[in-house]
Amino acid sequence: MGMTIAEKILARHADKDSVRPGELINARVDLVLGNDVTAPVAIREFRRLGVGKVFDKDRIALVPDHFTPNKDIQSAEQAKIIREFAREQDITYYFEVGRMGIEHALLPEEGLALPGEIIIGADSHTCTYGALGALATGVGSTDMAAAMALGEAWFKVPPTLKFVFNGTLRPWVSGKDLILYLIGKIGVDGALYRSMEFTGEMIANLSMDSRLSMCNMAIEAGAKCGIIAPDTVTLDYVSARAKRPYEPVYPDADAEYEKVYTFNGADIEPQVAFPHLPENTRGISEVGEISIDQVVIGSCTNGRMEDLRVAAQLLKGKKVHKNVRLIIIPGTQNIWRQALQEGLIDIFLAAEAVVSTPTCGPCLGGHMGILAKGERALATTNRNFVGRMGHPESEVYLCNPAVASASAVTGKISAPEEVL
Amino acid sequence: MQGRVWKFGNDIDTDAIIPARYLNTSDPAELAKHVMEDVDATFPEKVKQGDIIVALKNFGCGSSREHAPLALKAAGVACVIAHSFARIFYRNAINIGLPILESPEAAARIEEGHEVKIDLAAGSITNLTTGETFQAAPFPAFMQEIMARGGLIGYVQWRLAQK
């Protein structure tokens, strides 16, 4: 019997010929990641282990992105803990403010997430790197601490769900819409403890940026990971930037899937997830009249070049609605610079948007755009839980960058066609 | 262990357990002051040492923040029983030594204010208020080993000592 891509990657990293769902294994990890919220706890736990040195200074990434540039004294103290640890351990991939980005936009760009690898990160959206054909999954700080010491982690081999997307993308539909549509169908625990494999004609035609958006939200279905098998899009992307040798892994033709879902592109229009769960999705044509106070375009889900280009396409020559604040957050310093060179930043400023330095910021209610009581935001971020962007009585709706941009202009949740 | 039950619904996310606005510290005692406050603003004052949380499906979904089980533990919560747990929360709870049990039947039948007795090793749950008993699925031996050593750090120390 063949193996799914997740099973093959896990088997290879555990030096086994094969593994089966439910099996508990220890496996080597290729990269261990932490940020300014989770790494301080991991460092505290690492010190309790008493091992002194990390297992490999080239296989740990520390990215201060959540509350940076430091929003208050306490955040500054947290960031200082990881900065000092990085110096003490001579960590190669510590990304200081000015060289950093939102971790899941940054690591693919830096060639630090590669096909066939196992990556664990003390951040739930670590699953983003499934877009590159890696088995990447979020863990907690204690897992991060143990992995920094040992270079391995324990895993329960997950059953795999296969999602086949047939047909072609409708106008303004992106990877974000495919994953929101999917979560709307299976629910926020529809893939609990599972690996998801995304395949089909629509996936083959999806850009790398859109694939990263899509795999980023596998966690929002409860999944351990969401993986797209490497193809020419993947290999073109990684070959130019890989920091390590890598070996792509593909699913066997006779792999066993717990369940196969098939979706058709003709059924999928731009999606909007209503408060307070990502599964509360509706097609843009079924949204109705919903006015908004703030729009956020950014985050580890949608702060990449494709997202900013779409936003600029819709905002060019227009003004943000008088009742709306539009906050645009390029995912990394390189993306910011590229957007500047392409003239996108000028379009945003002319439209009267704010353009922020890279930060997770408002996505998790950290800083740079917190909502007051009763306010409503439309965001390209990944979660719309109660209080996620600020006051517990504020609301977050989720969508793609095209819908977000159009809505910033009209002042209500709108289809992109409405402003063209 | 034995304690009074606080009951929660489906999909209690980690932003609900500990909102991100408090994540500029990782001090468990500080986090405990705000545990569950966006679901029930009075919860941090009401919860007492030894209390038990019973919730429905997908408890702990969302972010990987270990601050969530740390806050619950520091607030005195002795055990969380749920229909199901989100996977990172499940891992984190085991790794930091917060007892959890998965039992759809217990999650459905136990209500707020009930008094519940738990035998963790056996996975048995007795509702002292109604007299009902439930059996949670046992943990695999490997996870029991982690829990027996007080969490993942204790387990790794033991493994390193063997090398």
Interface residues (C-beta under 8 A of the other chain):
Chain A: L24 V37 T38 P40 V41 R44 E45 R48 L49 G50 V51 H66 F67 K71 D72 Q74 S75 Q78 G121 A122 D123 S124 T126 G138 V139 G140 S141 T142 D143 A145 A146 A149 L150 W154 V188 D189 L192 Y193 I219 G222 K224 L277 L364 G365 G366 R383 F385 V386 G387 R388 P392
Chain B: D11 D13 D15 A16 P19 A20 R21 L23 N24 T25 S26 D38 V39 K57 N58 C61 G62 S63 S64 R65 E66 H67 P69 L70 S84 A86 R87 I88 R91 N92 N95 I96 P140 F142 G151 L152 I153 V156 Q157 R159 L160
